Amino acid sequence: MVENNRFKEWKAPEMVHGEFTKYEWLPYHPENIKLGYKTDIGALTCLFAHEGIEIGNECQIGSHCSIYSYDSEDNIRGKVTIKDGATIGSHSVIFPNVIIERNEKIKAGSIVYVDQKGKRHIKEVREYK
């Protein structure tokens, strides 16, 4: 990856359950969040880490995203894994048991989930004309 001077002095923010970090994103159950080196998470993104969220190194997660390791509506639980170098566009929603692969790019406004058969799906917002 290309070195980004913006992260030259990168340090993981302090995470407190239900309180915004200094970067204005919101962790729930931070004891279950593993945050990789030089990862950037946008403002107003929420991490619901009941069952664990692992984010690799040098990932980019846009603002206003929601990442769920527990879906209370359907009572689905499972760790979310976002591998090194992955990018998730703003306003995306990631549901339990999803794995975002290394250097994968998820477009803004996408919904990513795993069905009952274990197959991953990505639903993208279509461009308005």
WOZI-V604089 format. One record per run of one state. SS is the DSSP state (@ for helix, = for strand, . for the rest). FROM is the first residue (numbers start at 1). TO is the last residue. If there is no record, write none. Layout:
ss->SS from->FROM to->TO
ss->SS from->FROM to->TO
This chain:
ss->. from->1 to->4
ss->@ from->5 to->7
ss->. from->8 to->15
ss->= from->16 to->16
ss->. from->17 to->18
ss->= from->19 to->20
ss->. from->21 to->25
ss->= from->26 to->28
ss->. from->29 to->29
ss->@ from->30 to->32
ss->= from->33 to->35
ss->. from->36 to->39
ss->= from->40 to->41
ss->. from->42 to->45
ss->= from->46 to->48
ss->. from->49 to->52
ss->= from->53 to->55
ss->. from->56 to->59
ss->= from->60 to->61
ss->. from->62 to->65
ss->= from->66 to->68
ss->. from->69 to->69
ss->= from->70 to->71
ss->. from->72 to->75
ss->= from->76 to->77
ss->. from->78 to->79
ss->= from->80 to->82
ss->. from->83 to->86
ss->= from->87 to->88
ss->. from->89 to->92
ss->= from->93 to->94
ss->. from->95 to->98
ss->= from->99 to->100
ss->. from->101 to->104
ss->= from->105 to->106
ss->. from->107 to->110
ss->= from->111 to->114
ss->. from->115 to->119
ss->= from->120 to->123
ss->. from->124 to->129
